[in-house]
Amino acid sequence: MNSRFTPATFSAANRAWWDSDAVNYHTQHPEYLSSFYWCPEMLHEREAQLLGDVSGTTVLELGCGSAPCGRWLAEHFPTARIIGLDLSMEMLRCAPLDHAPFRPLHADALALPLQDNSVDTVFSVFGALPFIDDLSAVFAEVSRVLRPQGRFVFSVNHPMRWIFADDPSAEGLHVAYSYFDDAYTEANERGELVYAESHHTLSDYINHLVAAGFSIRRMIEPEWPDNLTTTWGQWSPLRGHVFPGTLIISAAKEPGCM
Ligand SMILES: C[S@@+](CC[C@H](N)C(=O)[O-])C[C@H]1O[C@@H](n2cnc3c(N)ncnc32)[C@H](O)[C@@H]1O
């Protein structure tokens, strides 16, 4: 964990960042944000079946943004209760309000305003987790609201990506940072945090999940599809064919864990 910043400063910086970047984010990634894709490698939930049939259950999406994923679930499983939680009101405002079983919730993933054992599935697509320093705190919250044997599935930047610069070209294929750097942060001229992304290693994810009462069911490192030519941010066919950009972990709350 990063001792230089408190969870509150991380959340405040990210709320302001995502509020100000919401329109830009949606303008830049229209295809990715048009349906339930787990990652820029465009792995669709229809093929991946990581959540499967959620009919009649309660599903919570962490860091949903405009909730292209939660809204896809709501459309395909109309008897499910889908809650889309995000820290940024402006990201939530980008969601069309035409999917009845979808309920937006403006809150911090570190303090879920939901009852214990009230949710069947929690998932996240690059939402909240990369922006939270204290994984043990957020995993404890997820474990608290999940029913025993409930599923927790999330996609994040692959931890090995941290050693390379944020550059999709051949120039970016050189080691630039330590795998063990704990965060990427930006401050304004007054030294106030304006953007904060946490770097969690693979063992951070696994060990904190196990400590919070989860068992790991599956890990996926999606390969870059041959027919995908998009380049955005650090993602590109060049990099995608050499090393993974995304890590997806599927876990389940242990039956005896309350
Ligand atoms: C990269 S966007 C991903 C949004 C959406 N899942 C998608 O795939 O488009 C990250 C989202 O996480 C949200 N976020 C960051 N920190 C959070 C926190 N502590 N609690 C809840 N949401 C958070 C941001 O507001 C932002 O909407």
Ligand as a Chemical Component Dictionary entry (heavy atoms), coordinates in Angstrom:
data_LIG
# 
_chem_comp.id                   LIG 
_chem_comp.type                 NON-POLYMER 
_chem_comp.pdbx_formal_charge   0 
_chem_comp.three_letter_code    LIG 
# 
loop_
_chem_comp_atom.comp_id 
_chem_comp_atom.atom_id 
_chem_comp_atom.alt_atom_id 
_chem_comp_atom.type_symbol 
_chem_comp_atom.charge 
_chem_comp_atom.model_Cartn_x 
_chem_comp_atom.model_Cartn_y 
_chem_comp_atom.model_Cartn_z 
_chem_comp_atom.pdbx_ordinal 
LIG C1  C1  C 0  -11.512 3.573 -16.873 1  
LIG S1  S1  S 1  -13.099 4.051 -16.252 2  
LIG C2  C2  C 0  -13.997 2.564 -16.583 3  
LIG C3  C3  C 0  -15.471 2.803 -16.678 4  
LIG C4  C4  C 0  -16.283 1.624 -17.219 5  
LIG N1  N1  N 0  -16.165 0.450 -16.400 6  
LIG C5  C5  C 0  -15.833 1.348 -18.649 7  
LIG O1  O1  O 0  -15.385 0.224 -18.924 8  
LIG O2  O2  O -1 -15.978 2.256 -19.462 9  
LIG C6  C6  C 0  -12.840 3.975 -14.464 10 
LIG C7  C7  C 0  -14.087 4.322 -13.651 11 
LIG O3  O3  O 0  -13.815 4.012 -12.268 12 
LIG C8  C8  C 0  -14.434 5.025 -11.480 13 
LIG N2  N2  N 0  -13.807 5.054 -10.146 14 
LIG C9  C9  C 0  -12.548 5.442 -9.819  15 
LIG N3  N3  N 0  -12.341 5.321 -8.499  16 
LIG C10 C10 C 0  -13.500 4.841 -7.966  17 
LIG C11 C11 C 0  -13.928 4.518 -6.646  18 
LIG N4  N4  N 0  -13.107 4.666 -5.590  19 
LIG N5  N5  N 0  -15.192 4.062 -6.458  20 
LIG C12 C12 C 0  -16.042 3.929 -7.514  21 
LIG N6  N6  N 0  -15.704 4.223 -8.797  22 
LIG C13 C13 C 0  -14.444 4.682 -9.023  23 
LIG C14 C14 C 0  -14.221 6.299 -12.287 24 
LIG O4  O4  O 0  -15.092 7.338 -11.881 25 
LIG C15 C15 C 0  -14.453 5.797 -13.711 26 
LIG O5  O5  O 0  -15.808 5.939 -14.090 27 
# 
loop_
_chem_comp_bond.comp_id 
_chem_comp_bond.atom_id_1 
_chem_comp_bond.atom_id_2 
_chem_comp_bond.value_order 
_chem_comp_bond.pdbx_ordinal 
LIG C1  S1  SING 1  
LIG S1  C2  SING 2  
LIG S1  C6  SING 3  
LIG C2  C3  SING 4  
LIG C3  C4  SING 5  
LIG C4  N1  SING 6  
LIG C4  C5  SING 7  
LIG C5  O1  DOUB 8  
LIG C5  O2  SING 9  
LIG C6  C7  SING 10 
LIG C7  O3  SING 11 
LIG C7  C15 SING 12 
LIG O3  C8  SING 13 
LIG C8  N2  SING 14 
LIG C8  C14 SING 15 
LIG N2  C9  SING 16 
LIG N2  C13 SING 17 
LIG C9  N3  DOUB 18 
LIG N3  C10 SING 19 
LIG C10 C11 SING 20 
LIG C10 C13 DOUB 21 
LIG C11 N4  SING 22 
LIG C11 N5  DOUB 23 
LIG N5  C12 SING 24 
LIG C12 N6  DOUB 25 
LIG N6  C13 SING 26 
LIG C14 O4  SING 27 
LIG C14 C15 SING 28 
LIG C15 O5  SING 29 
# 
